[in-house]
Amino acid sequence: MSQSFSLLDSLSVSDLQTYLSRAARVEEGSVRLIGGSGVLAVYSAILYPRGLLDQTPTVLGLRTFAIQPEVAFDAVVPIRSLLDRLARISDALPVGDGVDGPVEVRMPLEVSTVTWAGISPPRGGWRPVGDASADLLQQTAKDGIAEVAEAVPTGTGEQLVQRVRAEVWGKPVEGLEYIPAGAAFAAESLGFLGEGEPVSILETGPWTRLTTKRGHVLVRRQAWTLRA
């Protein structure tokens, strides 16, 4: 397995830093990096169940980047370690117009105890099923954040916090079948929503995907919500 990959330019480094920084503010754990056929897919966990009885929906963020076509890997690495490496790379890049090109990124050591990373969204087979309003998703996220904050006082135990989050983010978005409020929270938190811009909705198997020009949110539906 390759221990490094090369992004196309310094702008790609900055874009990856921004995405990871936003993801880390929600869940400062790990990210899954899958490279192959000239594409780097970077999955971040926004919401996922912490136990058998936890009804929190599985909601992942995804950004893709162009890399050199000859490398292939599938690794889960600490998000903070990768951010530190990208920061050092950015600091070392020359400043000035016309000074740019491929930027090599060496991957941190892998971690092996991340439960959500064992759930693999499909790369193909997606079919469009409609679209959503970015304004609706932004309002849903805003309302959910306020509801969680009101229901969870400072100093509340982790188990209660997780239960409240499961209840709030597991509610369906108004008018959107099979899309939990947690998907809106992910799209807003990761900076994927633009005012007035459409959000495409696609499905394959048990997965639903919300796509904008800024990134993707993937939702794994509970077994009892699957279509016939």
N, C-alpha and C positions, 0 to 999 in steps of 0.2 A: 504494500500500500504506500502511496506517495505520502511523504511527510511535509510537503509544501505545495503551494499553488501560486499562480501568478495572475493577479488582476490586471486589467488592460491598462489602467492609468491611475494617477493620483486622485482623480474625481471618483473613481470606483472605490478607492480606499476610504475616502470621506463619506461616501454613501453607506458603505458597510458599517463604519463607525457610528453613524447617526442611527441606523436601524438597530444595531446591537445596544446602543445606549438607551434607546427607548424601551427595548425589550427588557433590559436589566432593571429598569425602574419598576417594572411590573413583577418580574420573576428573576431574581439574580441567581440563577443556577447554571444551567448548561445550554448549549446550542448543538444542534445536529448539522454537520456539514456533509453533503453528498456531492461529489464531483464526478463528472463523466461527460463525454461527448461535447466538451467545450463549455459546459454549464456548471456553475456552482449553485446548489440549492441550499439556502440557510434557513433551517427551521428553528423557531423559538416557541417555547411553551408559555402560553398566556394563562390558560386554565386547564386543569386536569384533575381527576379524582385521586384522592390520597389513600383510599381504602375500598374494600368491597361494598360497603354500605354508602359510600360517598356518591351523591348524585350530581356532582359538579360535571358539566359537559367538558369534553376534550376539545380545546380550541387552540390552534397553532397559528403562528404567523409564518409567512414565507416570503423571502426576497430571493431573486436569482441574479447572478452576475456572470459575465463572460470570463472564462479562464482558458488556459492553453488546452488544446483538445487531447493531448496524449496522456493526461493524468486521470486516475480513477481512484476514488476512496469513499468511505462511509465512516465517519468518526463523530463521536460526541465529546465535546471539549468544554471546559469551564468558560463561561461567557466573559468573566472578568479578566482571565488570562489572555484571551484573544483580544480584548479591547486594549490591554496594556501593550501587546505586541504591535497592534495597529497604531497606537499613539507614538511608540518609538519610531515606527516606520515613517509616519507623517512628519515628525520632528526632523528626521534625517533627509527628507526629500528636498531637492534644490528648489528655490523660489525663482520664478521668472517665466515669461512667455516662451513657448516653444521648447521648454525643457520638460519632457514627459516621455512616458513609455511604460512597458510592463513593470509591475511591482511585485516582487516575490514576497509571499507571506508564509512563514514557517508555522505549522500548527502546534499548539500546546499539547501536552500529554493528555491522552484520552482518559475519560472516566467511564465506569461500567455499571453504575448503580442508579441509572436514570430510567424510571419505569415508562414514562411517556414516550421515550425514544424508540421503544420496541413496537410502537404503533406506526405503521408506514402508510401514509396517504399514497394513492396511486399517482403515477406521473402522467398517465393518459386515460382515454376513455370518457372524458368529461363531456356532458351534454348541457347546453344552455336551457334553463327553465324559467328565466325571467330576469328582472332587475329590481333594484331597490334605490331609494332616495338617500343620498349621503346625509341630507339634513335630518331625516328620520333616524338614521343610525347614530348621528352625533347627539341628538336629543335623548335617545334611548340610553346611550352611554352616560350622559350627564345625569340623567335621572337615577340610573343605577348606582353611580358613584355616591350620589347624595343619600340614597336609601341605605347603602352599606355603612356610610359614615354615621348616619343617625342611629342605626341598629347596633353598632359595635362601639361602645365607649372605650376610651383609652384604658389599657390594662386588661382587656378581655382575653380570656384564654384562647389558645390557637384552635382548639376543637370547635368552640362556638363561632369563632371568626369564619372558619371553613364552612360551617353549616349555613351561616348567613349568606356567604358568597355563593354557595351552591343554590340557595333558594332564589336569590336576586338574579344571578346571571343565568340561571336555568330557565327563567321565564321566557316565553316566545316573544319575539319582536312583533308589535302590533301590525297585523296585516300580512305577515310573512310566515308562511308555514314552514315548520321544522328548523327555524333559525332562532337560536337562543339569544337573549340579550348579551350574553358573553361574547358573541361574535361582533356585536356593535362596539363593545368595550375594547376588544382587541384591535379592530380597525381604527378606532379613534386614538388609542394609546400608542399605536405604532406609526401614526401619521399617514395612514393610507387614504384618508377621506379628504376630498376637496369640495369646497362649497359649490353646490349646484351640479356637481359631476355625477354621472350615473355609476352605479355599482352593479356589475354583472353577477348573476347567481347561476352556478353550475352544479351538477350532481353526477356522482358515479358511485354505485353500491351504497354503502352506509355513510358516504362522505358528501358534504355540501361545501362549496367554495364560493367565497365572495371575492371578486377581483376588481381592482382599479388599476390605473396606470402606475400607481405607486407601490403596489404589492398585493398579496393574497392573504386571506384568512380561511383556514380549513377547519371544519367542524365535523366531528364524528358523532353521528346521531345515536341515541340510545336504541337498543334493540326494539323496544316497544313503539318507537316512532317510525320504524322503517316502512317504506311504501310496499304495497303488495306487488 
